């Protein structure tokens, strides 16, 4: 293992003694950060901030992993481990100069306490010999500035301790030159001045000793406006009297000291956060600083106090608690330091007037102590820096609504709301476990309305405790009303509105306006483009600066980059409600409407562009009406929609919410336009639940407003979803009703799509003649036969002709569809056309051509995102392979198709594949296993009303019963299958033959 050096230039010393350093600034920075935190886990976000202090790249995680891998490869024996928190570099004390320095310094302290100054001096000199210059000289890492400063303080303290030991050992003559050099470097350091005065006095140089005092006093008065401290004055007086200075009189002990408020008995949750803070503060290296940030009411102070109580054993000298009142009226730093000094035993005239001098005395009182300093509710970094101890052993825990981004070297913990389970635990502890258990659903409603925010939960729980007879459902109903929610969340001196207001009042005018504007958006997860669109209408203010201020104040929480590379922000629900209140009070309705219109226009335009870049699989029209001009910059649009599916994926929940919000304000047509475009993604990926919820919301809003056209369009889309899930009878009924209404409204385009869908649905119901009529109607209503509903109707026409035994006519239609698909060049259309043609070829008795065609279809569709079409082609491939006697390949194709159909929630196709796989089990001698599966398929097909599918399943079930010797059951299944047979149905007769081939024993 090499030996590393950070106490000077960053070095790596190999076994031969040759020193090297890594190539590249970022590799050197990474190694430096890990070495300064040796044997401790360094969080990934800390490493990222050190490596990329401005803006990290999108691929920062992979870049960081690459840098770590390169370090491991280039430095033999280097041990860097990945753990849940980050990365840890493991070294022994003798392998890092920093650890060797601290080990030797600790040995010096121990020897000094044992009364052996000579041994102590030896240890200290060994520690100081590890230093080769300033820490990491030649490598400037802004993130490490605080660490470097603390190490320099450690070095100075070790030197002063060494001087004390050598003075005690009578070696004053060797120290004067070294001390004079140090005084030149640190002219305000009173301890150094006192040591030099003692050394000069003992060397018989009384005049020089007094001159040191005069120089120190002049510098202190000029620079700081203070007189020298008590210890220097005592040494000065002794020198004036010609006496050897004696040790200072020991003051009454003030340690241990504990100023912590009492821990809260009903504290709940936060175990992970406490564990992380305990690890950060209790590792004993340097002076660790941890900052707890979070939105108003998140429980920052409560967490800090609870953590500090748990860490008392780790800080035996005490715990200081300093309320800084940063959110309301920040305390004067001089007053804070005065209180701290009095608590630490410094009284009367010994407390300097100057703030910097007070800070110096404060650090001196904490030197070599193990004290935890809790700074509660800090206003900003300037209020904190003077309160940081200067020597290792102490630690600092800070709470603040501000993120304190300017505080270098601090570890930050952003406090999110409680988890659902933690929120329920807190509510039950406050209101009583019996009430929470008995009215669990209402308790969960209360927690949700409180946004799982500890302050809000504590208020709600306290109200319930005060009124044992108050039903939880009644309080839940009040809290669910946004207009009165903040009025309800107040009890005694606790109130959520006042807590948030403190943060709001501290904002600049531009940030306050931005905050109110953001409150108009009901979405809690906001992309940066939406936030900028909301607030960019301010006349002269910079939107980015306003966003940064809201983030710093913990009123807007950045949650990272989404897959499109866009920054996301979160707004707590109660914070949004407060912002909405302010907007209603301070903005006109016209202003509010204009802002909402602007962001909804941007969302619609993005959805429109994204939808047109996806394959159009949802069988309903995409209207071009009412789409505004895109308000966003073209380069931003291109970046966001580079992968349109990824954009829809991250914005899916927001767009569904937007549909509901737009319906609520009466903007139904805009809601429909957004939903039409979102459906291109939802239907493609079978997100049927979201699609159904949104269209039901739109339909209900349209009916209430007597908007018949939008209501029928929503109903038609809901019928599509019934169709996709196999509810054929209900879907057909819905299609027929919608077609009549659309005809009355004169919307022939939408009616053509509905008639096309009806044609496909009737095929599944076994009504081939009616299907052919509906397809003909659709083609007559279509303006262009080769695209849209006209082309889709041709597929239905072909399927109907199969069932009427007119295979040659179907084959001709499928050939024309393929010609058009090849001319169009769209791979999804081509794959679908090839699938249709392959099946017509199979029915026409051309199995070799059919197999070649379906294999081309599968190859093409695998390159697309059209998973539904691929599942259909794989199912067709399975059937054709079964006819060719390629049993293993057929079963594999069916299994792949079933897996896709299951993921897409396409139950009819999933069942048909399951039926084929069960048929193969019969051939494998596992008919007993196949029977219950086939019965389940039969029950579901019957419920769907699919007669052809029911008949096919009965044929396979008959063969399964025969295989296990259940003759009567086999006869009954066979008779029912015959009753369902349709004369001339080439599709059914061929499928029966292919499926039954799978039930035959596999050849040896």
Secondary structure, 3 states (H helix, E strand, C coil): CCEEECCCCCEEECCCCCEECCCCHHHHHHHHHHHHCCCCEEEHHHHHHHHCCCCCCCCHHHHHHHHHHHHHHHCCCCCEEECCCEEEECCCHHHEHHHHHHHHHHHHHHHHHCCCHHHHHHHHHHHHCCCCCCCCCCCCCHHHHHHHHHHHHHHHHHHHHHHHHHHHCCCHHHCHHHHHHHHHHCCCCHHHHHHHHHHHHHCCCHHHHHHHHHHHHHHHHHHCCCCCCHHHHHHHHHHHCCCCCCCCCCCCCCCCEECCCCCCCCCCCCHHHHHHHHHHHCCCCCCCEEEEEECCCCCHHHHHHHHHHHCHHHCCCEEEEEECCCCCCCCCHHHHHHHHHHHCCCCHHHCCCCHHHHHHHHHHHHCCCCEEEEEECCCCHHHCHHHCCCCCCCEEEEEECCCCCCCCCCEEEEECCCCHHHHHHHHHHHHCHHHHHHCHHHHHHHHHHCCCCHHHHHHHHHHHHHCCCCCHHHHHHHHHCCCCHHHHCEECCEEHHHHHHHHHHCCCHHHHHHHHHHCCCCCCEEEHHHHHHHHCCCCCCCHHHHHHHHHHCCCCEEEEECCCCCEEEECCHHHHHHHHHHHHHHCCHHHHHHHHHHHHHHHHHHHHHHHHCCCCCCCCCCCCCCCCCCCCCHHHHHHHCCCHHHHHHHHHHHHHHHHHHHHHCCCHHHHHHHHHHHHHHHHHCCCHHHHHHHHHHHHHHHHHCCCHHHHHHHHHHHHHHHHHCCCHHHHHHHHHHHHHHHHHHCCHHHHHHHHHHHHHHHHHCCCHHHHHHHHHHHHHHCCCCCCHHHHHHHHHHHHHHHHCCCHHHHHHHHHHHHHHHHHHCCHHHHHHHHHHHHHHHHHCCCHHHHHHHHHHHHHHHCCCCCHHHHHHHHHHHHHHHHHCCCHHHHHHHHHHHHHHHHHCCCHHHHHHHHHHHHHHHHHCCCHHHHHHHHHHHHHHHHHHCCHHHHHHHHHHHHHHHHHHCCHHHHHHHHHHHHHHCCCCCHHHHHHHHHHHHHHCCCCC
